[in-house]
Amino acid sequence: MEIETKLKPMELEECPVKTTVDVVGGKWKPLILYWLNAGPQRFSELRRHIPDATQKMLTQQLRELERDGVVRRRVFAEVPPKVEYSFTKHGQSLKPLLKLMCNWGNRHRRRRGVVKAEPRTD
């Protein structure tokens, strides 16, 4: 797929980049998607992975991703309740975009002389 180089005048709502940003943009959504890329995550796991996100913001952004059909919320019938988040089939289509974002981020960090962080082992 190639980005059209001849831009035509269009309404802002018709812009495909705006549509994408409306769904995956936000302070915490890209990080939520990054961690879901590794597999289903419980809310508490996402909280640990994204410690700067408040519970309220994380909940709000997960609800928006769920509303947009990108994330599935699965509630298990047990005590205490267990909730798990994962990609929907539609959300799976974001994986190539996430990979491109990771690759670009790593190249940008190297370009700026920032050493790549070591993966956590705990």
TORDREN-33556 format. One record per atom (N, C-alpha, C): atom name; residue number from 1; x, y, z. Coordinates in nm, 2 decimals. Layout:
<pts>
- a,k,u,v,w
- CA,NUM,X,Y,Z
...
</pts>
This chain:
<pts>
- a,k,u,v,w
- N,1,0.08,-0.12,0.00
- CA,1,0.00,0.00,0.00
- C,1,0.09,0.12,0.00
- N,2,0.06,0.22,-0.08
- CA,2,0.14,0.34,-0.10
- C,2,0.05,0.46,-0.06
- N,3,0.12,0.55,0.01
- CA,3,0.05,0.68,0.04
- C,3,0.04,0.76,-0.08
- N,4,-0.08,0.81,-0.10
- CA,4,-0.10,0.89,-0.22
- C,4,-0.02,1.02,-0.20
- N,5,0.06,1.06,-0.30
- CA,5,0.14,1.18,-0.29
- C,5,0.07,1.30,-0.34
- N,6,-0.03,1.29,-0.42
- CA,6,-0.10,1.41,-0.47
- C,6,-0.22,1.42,-0.37
- N,7,-0.21,1.51,-0.28
- CA,7,-0.32,1.53,-0.18
- C,7,-0.43,1.61,-0.24
- N,8,-0.55,1.56,-0.23
- CA,8,-0.67,1.63,-0.28
- C,8,-0.73,1.70,-0.16
- N,9,-0.79,1.81,-0.19
- CA,9,-0.87,1.87,-0.08
- C,9,-0.98,1.78,-0.03
- N,10,-0.99,1.77,0.11
- CA,10,-1.09,1.68,0.16
- C,10,-1.14,1.74,0.30
- N,11,-1.25,1.69,0.34
- CA,11,-1.30,1.73,0.47
- C,11,-1.21,1.66,0.57
- N,12,-1.18,1.72,0.68
- CA,12,-1.10,1.67,0.78
- C,12,-1.15,1.53,0.83
- N,13,-1.28,1.51,0.84
- CA,13,-1.33,1.38,0.88
- C,13,-1.31,1.27,0.78
- N,14,-1.27,1.30,0.65
- CA,14,-1.24,1.21,0.55
- C,14,-1.10,1.16,0.55
- N,15,-1.01,1.23,0.63
- CA,15,-0.87,1.20,0.63
- C,15,-0.84,1.07,0.70
- N,16,-0.78,0.97,0.63
- CA,16,-0.76,0.84,0.69
- C,16,-0.66,0.85,0.80
- N,17,-0.57,0.94,0.80
- CA,17,-0.47,0.95,0.91
- C,17,-0.55,1.00,1.04
- N,18,-0.64,1.09,1.02
- CA,18,-0.72,1.14,1.14
- C,18,-0.80,1.03,1.19
- N,19,-0.86,0.94,1.10
- CA,19,-0.94,0.83,1.15
- C,19,-0.85,0.74,1.24
- N,20,-0.73,0.71,1.19
- CA,20,-0.64,0.62,1.26
- C,20,-0.60,0.68,1.40
- N,21,-0.57,0.81,1.39
- CA,21,-0.53,0.87,1.52
- C,21,-0.64,0.88,1.62
- N,22,-0.76,0.90,1.57
- CA,22,-0.88,0.90,1.65
- C,22,-0.90,0.77,1.73
- N,23,-0.86,0.66,1.67
- CA,23,-0.88,0.53,1.73
- C,23,-0.76,0.49,1.82
- N,24,-0.64,0.51,1.77
- CA,24,-0.52,0.46,1.84
- C,24,-0.44,0.57,1.91
- N,25,-0.48,0.70,1.89
- CA,25,-0.41,0.81,1.95
- C,25,-0.45,0.83,2.09
- N,26,-0.38,0.90,2.17
- CA,26,-0.40,0.93,2.31
- C,26,-0.28,0.90,2.38
- N,27,-0.27,0.95,2.51
- CA,27,-0.15,0.94,2.58
- C,27,-0.11,0.79,2.61
- N,28,-0.21,0.70,2.64
- CA,28,-0.18,0.57,2.68
- C,28,-0.22,0.46,2.58
- N,29,-0.31,0.49,2.48
- CA,29,-0.35,0.38,2.39
- C,29,-0.24,0.31,2.32
- N,30,-0.14,0.39,2.27
- CA,30,-0.03,0.31,2.20
- C,30,0.04,0.21,2.29
- N,31,0.06,0.25,2.42
- CA,31,0.13,0.16,2.51
- C,31,0.04,0.04,2.55
- N,32,-0.09,0.07,2.56
- CA,32,-0.19,-0.04,2.58
- C,32,-0.18,-0.14,2.47
- N,33,-0.18,-0.09,2.35
- CA,33,-0.18,-0.18,2.23
- C,33,-0.04,-0.25,2.22
- N,34,0.07,-0.18,2.26
- CA,34,0.20,-0.24,2.26
- C,34,0.20,-0.37,2.35
- N,35,0.14,-0.35,2.47
- CA,35,0.14,-0.47,2.56
- C,35,0.04,-0.57,2.52
- N,36,-0.07,-0.54,2.46
- CA,36,-0.16,-0.64,2.42
- C,36,-0.11,-0.72,2.30
- N,37,-0.01,-0.66,2.23
- CA,37,0.05,-0.72,2.12
- C,37,0.13,-0.85,2.17
- N,38,0.17,-0.85,2.29
- CA,38,0.24,-0.96,2.35
- C,38,0.14,-1.07,2.39
- N,39,0.01,-1.04,2.39
- CA,39,-0.09,-1.14,2.43
- C,39,-0.19,-1.08,2.53
- N,40,-0.30,-1.15,2.56
- CA,40,-0.40,-1.10,2.66
- C,40,-0.33,-1.05,2.79
- N,41,-0.39,-0.95,2.84
- CA,41,-0.34,-0.89,2.96
- C,41,-0.45,-0.86,3.06
- N,42,-0.43,-0.88,3.19
- CA,42,-0.52,-0.85,3.29
- C,42,-0.50,-0.70,3.32
- N,43,-0.61,-0.63,3.37
- CA,43,-0.60,-0.49,3.40
- C,43,-0.48,-0.46,3.49
- N,44,-0.46,-0.55,3.59
- CA,44,-0.35,-0.53,3.69
- C,44,-0.21,-0.54,3.62
- N,45,-0.20,-0.62,3.52
- CA,45,-0.08,-0.63,3.44
- C,45,-0.05,-0.50,3.36
- N,46,-0.16,-0.45,3.30
- CA,46,-0.14,-0.33,3.22
- C,46,-0.10,-0.21,3.32
- N,47,-0.16,-0.21,3.44
- CA,47,-0.12,-0.11,3.54
- C,47,0.03,-0.12,3.57
- N,48,0.08,-0.24,3.58
- CA,48,0.22,-0.26,3.61
- C,48,0.31,-0.22,3.50
- N,49,0.26,-0.25,3.37
- CA,49,0.34,-0.21,3.26
- C,49,0.34,-0.06,3.23
- N,50,0.23,0.00,3.27
- CA,50,0.21,0.15,3.24
- C,50,0.19,0.22,3.37
- N,51,0.29,0.23,3.46
- CA,51,0.27,0.28,3.59
- C,51,0.23,0.43,3.60
- N,52,0.26,0.51,3.50
- CA,52,0.23,0.65,3.50
- C,52,0.08,0.68,3.47
- N,53,0.01,0.58,3.41
- CA,53,-0.13,0.59,3.38
- C,53,-0.21,0.57,3.51
- N,54,-0.30,0.66,3.53
- CA,54,-0.39,0.65,3.65
- C,54,-0.49,0.54,3.61
- N,55,-0.55,0.48,3.72
- CA,55,-0.65,0.37,3.69
- C,55,-0.77,0.43,3.61
- N,56,-0.81,0.55,3.64
- CA,56,-0.92,0.62,3.57
- C,56,-0.89,0.63,3.42
- N,57,-0.76,0.68,3.39
- CA,57,-0.73,0.70,3.25
- C,57,-0.71,0.57,3.17
- N,58,-0.65,0.47,3.24
- CA,58,-0.63,0.34,3.18
- C,58,-0.77,0.28,3.15
- N,59,-0.86,0.29,3.24
- CA,59,-1.00,0.24,3.22
- C,59,-1.07,0.31,3.10
- N,60,-1.05,0.44,3.10
- CA,60,-1.12,0.52,3.00
- C,60,-1.06,0.48,2.86
- N,61,-0.93,0.47,2.85
- CA,61,-0.87,0.44,2.72
- C,61,-0.90,0.30,2.67
- N,62,-0.91,0.21,2.77
- CA,62,-0.95,0.07,2.73
- C,62,-1.09,0.07,2.69
- N,63,-1.18,0.14,2.75
- CA,63,-1.32,0.15,2.71
- C,63,-1.33,0.21,2.57
- N,64,-1.25,0.31,2.54
- CA,64,-1.26,0.37,2.40
- C,64,-1.21,0.27,2.30
- N,65,-1.10,0.19,2.33
- CA,65,-1.05,0.09,2.24
- C,65,-1.15,-0.02,2.22
- N,66,-1.22,-0.05,2.33
- CA,66,-1.33,-0.15,2.32
- C,66,-1.45,-0.10,2.23
- N,67,-1.48,0.02,2.25
- CA,67,-1.59,0.09,2.18
- C,67,-1.56,0.09,2.03
- N,68,-1.43,0.11,1.99
- CA,68,-1.39,0.11,1.85
- C,68,-1.37,-0.02,1.79
- N,69,-1.39,-0.13,1.87
- CA,69,-1.38,-0.26,1.82
- C,69,-1.24,-0.31,1.81
- N,70,-1.15,-0.25,1.88
- CA,70,-1.00,-0.29,1.87
- C,70,-0.97,-0.39,1.98
- N,71,-1.03,-0.37,2.09
- CA,71,-0.99,-0.45,2.21
- C,71,-1.12,-0.52,2.26
- N,72,-1.10,-0.64,2.31
- CA,72,-1.21,-0.72,2.37
- C,72,-1.18,-0.73,2.52
- N,73,-1.29,-0.71,2.59
- CA,73,-1.29,-0.72,2.74
- C,73,-1.36,-0.85,2.78
- N,74,-1.29,-0.94,2.84
- CA,74,-1.35,-1.07,2.88
- C,74,-1.35,-1.08,3.03
- N,75,-1.47,-1.10,3.08
- CA,75,-1.49,-1.11,3.23
- C,75,-1.51,-1.26,3.26
- N,76,-1.43,-1.31,3.35
- CA,76,-1.44,-1.45,3.40
- C,76,-1.53,-1.45,3.52
- N,77,-1.61,-1.55,3.53
- CA,77,-1.71,-1.57,3.64
- C,77,-1.63,-1.64,3.76
- N,78,-1.56,-1.56,3.83
- CA,78,-1.49,-1.61,3.95
- C,78,-1.48,-1.50,4.05
- N,79,-1.45,-1.54,4.17
- CA,79,-1.43,-1.44,4.28
- C,79,-1.29,-1.45,4.33
- N,80,-1.22,-1.34,4.33
- CA,80,-1.26,-1.21,4.28
- C,80,-1.27,-1.21,4.13
- N,81,-1.34,-1.12,4.08
- CA,81,-1.36,-1.11,3.93
- C,81,-1.23,-1.10,3.86
- N,82,-1.22,-1.17,3.75
- CA,82,-1.10,-1.16,3.66
- C,82,-1.14,-1.10,3.53
- N,83,-1.07,-0.99,3.49
- CA,83,-1.10,-0.93,3.36
- C,83,-0.97,-0.93,3.28
- N,84,-0.98,-0.97,3.15
- CA,84,-0.87,-0.98,3.06
- C,84,-0.90,-0.90,2.93
- N,85,-0.80,-0.84,2.88
- CA,85,-0.81,-0.76,2.76
- C,85,-0.72,-0.82,2.65
- N,86,-0.78,-0.82,2.53
- CA,86,-0.70,-0.88,2.42
- C,86,-0.75,-0.81,2.29
- N,87,-0.67,-0.83,2.18
- CA,87,-0.71,-0.78,2.05
- C,87,-0.84,-0.85,2.00
- N,88,-0.92,-0.78,1.93
- CA,88,-1.03,-0.84,1.85
- C,88,-0.96,-0.88,1.72
- N,89,-1.04,-0.94,1.64
- CA,89,-0.99,-0.97,1.50
- C,89,-0.95,-0.84,1.43
- N,90,-1.04,-0.74,1.44
- CA,90,-1.01,-0.61,1.38
- C,90,-0.89,-0.55,1.44
- N,91,-0.87,-0.56,1.57
- CA,91,-0.76,-0.51,1.64
- C,91,-0.63,-0.57,1.60
- N,92,-0.63,-0.70,1.56
- CA,92,-0.51,-0.77,1.51
- C,92,-0.45,-0.70,1.39
- N,93,-0.54,-0.64,1.31
- CA,93,-0.49,-0.57,1.19
- C,93,-0.40,-0.45,1.23
- N,94,-0.39,-0.41,1.35
- CA,94,-0.30,-0.30,1.40
- C,94,-0.16,-0.35,1.42
- N,95,-0.14,-0.48,1.43
- CA,95,0.00,-0.54,1.46
- C,95,0.11,-0.49,1.37
- N,96,0.08,-0.49,1.24
- CA,96,0.19,-0.44,1.15
- C,96,0.22,-0.29,1.18
- N,97,0.12,-0.21,1.21
- CA,97,0.14,-0.07,1.24
- C,97,0.23,-0.06,1.37
- N,98,0.19,-0.14,1.47
- CA,98,0.27,-0.14,1.60
- C,98,0.42,-0.18,1.57
- N,99,0.44,-0.28,1.49
- CA,99,0.57,-0.32,1.45
- C,99,0.65,-0.21,1.39
- N,100,0.59,-0.14,1.29
- CA,100,0.65,-0.02,1.23
- C,100,0.68,0.09,1.33
- N,101,0.59,0.11,1.42
- CA,101,0.61,0.21,1.52
- C,101,0.73,0.18,1.61
- N,102,0.74,0.05,1.65
- CA,102,0.85,0.00,1.73
- C,102,0.98,0.02,1.66
- N,103,0.99,-0.02,1.53
- CA,103,1.11,-0.01,1.45
- C,103,1.15,0.13,1.44
- N,104,1.05,0.22,1.41
- CA,104,1.09,0.36,1.39
- C,104,1.14,0.42,1.53
- N,105,1.07,0.38,1.64
- CA,105,1.11,0.43,1.77
- C,105,1.26,0.39,1.80
- N,106,1.29,0.26,1.77
- CA,106,1.42,0.21,1.80
- C,106,1.53,0.29,1.71
- N,107,1.50,0.31,1.58
- CA,107,1.59,0.38,1.50
- C,107,1.60,0.53,1.55
- N,108,1.50,0.59,1.59
- CA,108,1.50,0.73,1.63
- C,108,1.58,0.74,1.76
- N,109,1.57,0.64,1.85
- CA,109,1.65,0.64,1.98
- C,109,1.80,0.63,1.95
- N,110,1.83,0.53,1.85
- CA,110,1.97,0.52,1.82
- C,110,2.03,0.65,1.75
- N,111,1.94,0.71,1.67
- CA,111,1.98,0.83,1.60
- C,111,2.02,0.94,1.70
- N,112,1.94,0.94,1.81
- CA,112,1.96,1.04,1.91
- C,112,2.06,1.00,2.02
- N,113,2.12,0.88,2.00
- CA,113,2.22,0.83,2.09
- C,113,2.16,0.78,2.22
- N,114,2.04,0.74,2.22
- CA,114,1.97,0.69,2.34
- C,114,1.99,0.54,2.33
- N,115,2.05,0.48,2.44
- CA,115,2.07,0.34,2.44
- C,115,1.93,0.27,2.46
- N,116,1.91,0.16,2.39
- CA,116,1.79,0.08,2.40
- C,116,1.78,0.02,2.54
- N,117,1.67,0.04,2.60
- CA,117,1.64,-0.01,2.74
- C,117,1.65,-0.17,2.74
- N,118,1.70,-0.22,2.84
- CA,118,1.70,-0.37,2.85
- C,118,1.56,-0.41,2.89
- N,119,1.52,-0.53,2.84
- CA,119,1.39,-0.58,2.87
- C,119,1.38,-0.62,3.02
- N,120,1.27,-0.60,3.08
- CA,120,1.25,-0.63,3.22
- C,120,1.25,-0.79,3.23
- N,121,1.30,-0.84,3.34
- CA,121,1.30,-0.98,3.36
- C,121,1.21,-1.03,3.47
- N,122,1.15,-0.93,3.54
- CA,122,1.06,-0.97,3.65
- C,122,0.92,-1.00,3.61
</pts>
